[in-house]
Amino acid sequence: MSPEPKVLTRRSDFLAANRGLRVARPGFVLLARSNEGEGKRYGITVTKRIGNAVVRNRMKRRFRELLRELLPEHGLADTDHVLIGREGGIERNFGRMREELLAALGRAQAGKGDKPRRPKGKR
């Protein structure tokens, strides 16, 4: 089994990942972007729109557990993976979220991302 993925901490890494591949699922959005040999890394973002601190922390714990379990084996090599929590993600069945993350990682591996988001303010 490969070594445990590192955690993203710098804002610049999160912003760089936002320019990468985007795979949306009902409970989360997966961002994946090559990091030029830094190894597998992951980050988690859950905004205040999702809920209070208790809800956000619970969601982050669930994401952390999913990533620790799946990234070593199914993650993309030398890639930053960022999970962004979506509304309704906290109520989702953990097994279903696991399947969705596996599917999202598979799509990212194949290079099949969703359309990029429209920049705010431009319609």
JOGIPE-V788882 format. One record per pair of residues at least 4 apart in sequence whose ideal C-beta (glycine too) atoms are under 7 Angstrom apart, sorted by the first residue. I is the first residue (numbers start at 0). GAP is how many residues later the second one is. If there is no record, write none. Layout:
BEGIN
i->I gap->GAP
i->I gap->GAP
END
This chain:
BEGIN
i->0 gap->71
i->1 gap->70
i->3 gap->68
i->4 gap->35
i->4 gap->36
i->4 gap->37
i->4 gap->62
i->4 gap->66
i->4 gap->67
i->4 gap->70
i->5 gap->33
i->5 gap->35
i->6 gap->34
i->6 gap->35
i->6 gap->36
i->7 gap->5
i->7 gap->6
i->7 gap->33
i->7 gap->34
i->7 gap->35
i->7 gap->72
i->7 gap->74
i->10 gap->4
i->11 gap->4
i->12 gap->4
i->12 gap->30
i->12 gap->67
i->13 gap->4
i->13 gap->29
i->13 gap->31
i->13 gap->68
i->15 gap->17
i->16 gap->14
i->16 gap->16
i->16 gap->26
i->16 gap->63
i->16 gap->65
i->17 gap->13
i->18 gap->14
i->19 gap->11
i->19 gap->12
i->19 gap->13
i->20 gap->10
i->20 gap->11
i->20 gap->12
i->20 gap->87
i->20 gap->92
i->21 gap->7
i->21 gap->9
i->21 gap->91
i->21 gap->92
i->21 gap->94
i->22 gap->7
i->22 gap->81
i->22 gap->84
i->22 gap->85
i->22 gap->90
i->22 gap->91
i->23 gap->5
i->23 gap->90
i->24 gap->75
i->24 gap->79
i->25 gap->62
i->25 gap->66
i->25 gap->74
i->26 gap->59
i->26 gap->61
i->26 gap->62
i->26 gap->65
i->26 gap->70
i->26 gap->73
i->27 gap->55
i->27 gap->56
i->27 gap->57
i->27 gap->58
i->27 gap->61
i->28 gap->55
i->28 gap->57
i->29 gap->51
i->29 gap->53
i->29 gap->74
i->29 gap->78
i->30 gap->51
i->30 gap->53
i->31 gap->44
i->31 gap->47
i->31 gap->49
i->31 gap->76
i->32 gap->46
i->32 gap->47
i->33 gap->44
i->33 gap->45
i->34 gap->6
i->34 gap->43
i->34 gap->44
i->34 gap->45
i->35 gap->42
i->36 gap->41
i->37 gap->40
i->38 gap->39
i->39 gap->31
i->39 gap->35
i->39 gap->37
i->39 gap->39
i->40 gap->39
i->41 gap->25
i->41 gap->29
i->41 gap->39
i->42 gap->39
i->43 gap->16
i->43 gap->19
i->43 gap->20
i->43 gap->39
i->44 gap->37
i->44 gap->39
i->44 gap->40
i->45 gap->4
i->45 gap->10
i->45 gap->13
i->45 gap->14
i->45 gap->39
i->49 gap->5
i->49 gap->6
i->49 gap->9
i->49 gap->35
i->49 gap->37
i->50 gap->4
i->50 gap->5
i->50 gap->39
i->52 gap->4
i->53 gap->4
i->54 gap->4
i->54 gap->35
i->55 gap->4
i->56 gap->4
i->57 gap->4
i->57 gap->32
i->58 gap->4
i->58 gap->26
i->58 gap->30
i->58 gap->31
i->59 gap->4
i->60 gap->4
i->61 gap->4
i->61 gap->32
i->62 gap->4
i->62 gap->20
i->62 gap->22
i->63 gap->4
i->64 gap->4
i->65 gap->4
i->65 gap->31
i->65 gap->32
i->65 gap->35
i->66 gap->4
i->66 gap->16
i->69 gap->4
i->69 gap->31
i->69 gap->32
i->69 gap->35
i->70 gap->4
i->70 gap->10
i->73 gap->28
i->73 gap->31
i->74 gap->4
i->74 gap->6
i->74 gap->30
i->75 gap->32
i->75 gap->33
i->84 gap->4
i->87 gap->4
i->91 gap->4
i->91 gap->5
i->92 gap->4
i->93 gap->4
i->94 gap->4
i->95 gap->4
i->96 gap->4
i->97 gap->4
i->98 gap->4
i->99 gap->4
i->100 gap->4
i->101 gap->4
i->102 gap->4
i->103 gap->4
i->104 gap->4
i->105 gap->4
i->106 gap->5
i->107 gap->5
i->117 gap->4
END
